[in-house]
C-alpha cells in the first residue's frame, strides 16, 4: 500500500511525552485524525492506517507519521 509522510508540529515537551506514550503502546486518536485530515487536504484517499515513525530534530520538533493512501487521489 502506498504511503505519504505527514509531519505534525509539536514542541519539545509534547513530542517527548507523545513518543513515550506511543512506545508504551497507547493509542493516539487525536494525532491520527489530524494525519487523516492532512491526507485528504493533499488530495489523497486515506485508508485509515496510520504509522507513527518518530520525532524530528527540528526547532520546533515535529511528529512523523506515514499514512496509507489509495492512489486514485480522491
C-alpha positions as CSV (number, residue, x, y, z in Angstrom):
1,X,0.0,0.0,0.0
2,X,1.4,3.4,-0.9
3,X,2.1,5.9,1.9
4,X,2.6,9.6,2.3
5,X,4.7,11.2,5.1
6,X,2.9,13.7,7.3
7,X,4.7,15.8,9.9
8,X,2.7,17.5,12.7
9,X,4.2,20.5,14.5
10,X,4.8,20.0,18.2
11,X,7.0,21.3,21.0
12,X,9.8,19.5,22.9
13,X,7.7,18.5,25.9
14,X,4.7,17.2,23.9
15,X,6.9,15.4,21.4
16,X,8.8,13.6,24.1
17,X,5.7,12.7,26.0
18,X,3.9,11.5,22.9
19,X,6.9,9.4,21.8
20,X,7.0,7.7,25.3
21,X,3.2,7.2,25.2
22,X,3.3,5.5,21.8
23,X,6.3,3.5,22.9
24,X,4.1,2.0,25.7
25,X,1.5,1.0,23.0
26,X,-1.1,3.7,23.9
27,X,-3.4,4.9,21.1
28,X,-3.1,8.3,19.5
29,X,-6.6,9.2,18.2
30,X,-6.2,13.0,18.0
31,X,-3.0,12.8,16.1
32,X,-4.4,10.0,13.9
33,X,-7.3,12.2,12.9
34,X,-5.0,15.2,12.1
35,X,-3.0,13.0,9.8
36,X,-6.1,11.7,8.0
37,X,-7.3,15.2,7.5
38,X,-3.9,16.2,6.1
39,X,-4.0,13.3,3.7
40,X,-7.5,14.5,2.5
41,X,-6.2,18.1,2.2
42,X,-3.4,16.9,-0.1
43,X,-5.9,15.1,-2.3
44,X,-5.3,11.5,-1.3
45,X,-7.9,9.0,0.0
46,X,-6.5,7.7,3.3
47,X,-7.2,4.1,4.2
48,X,-7.2,4.9,7.9
49,X,-3.9,3.0,8.6
50,X,-1.5,5.4,10.3
51,X,2.0,4.5,11.4
52,X,4.0,6.7,13.9
53,X,7.6,7.0,12.6
54,X,9.3,9.2,15.2
55,X,10.3,12.7,16.0
56,X,12.1,15.3,14.0
57,X,15.1,17.1,15.5
58,X,14.0,20.5,14.1
59,X,13.1,23.6,16.1
60,X,10.3,23.2,16.9
61,X,10.3,19.4,16.7
62,X,7.7,17.5,14.8
63,X,6.0,14.2,14.9
64,X,6.4,12.0,11.8
65,X,3.6,9.7,10.5
66,X,3.1,7.5,7.4
67,X,-0.5,7.4,6.2
68,X,-1.5,4.6,3.9
69,X,-3.4,6.0,0.9
70,X,-5.1,4.9,-2.3
71,X,-3.5,6.2,-5.5
72,X,-6.8,7.2,-7.1
73,X,-6.5,10.7,-5.4
74,X,-10.0,11.0,-4.1
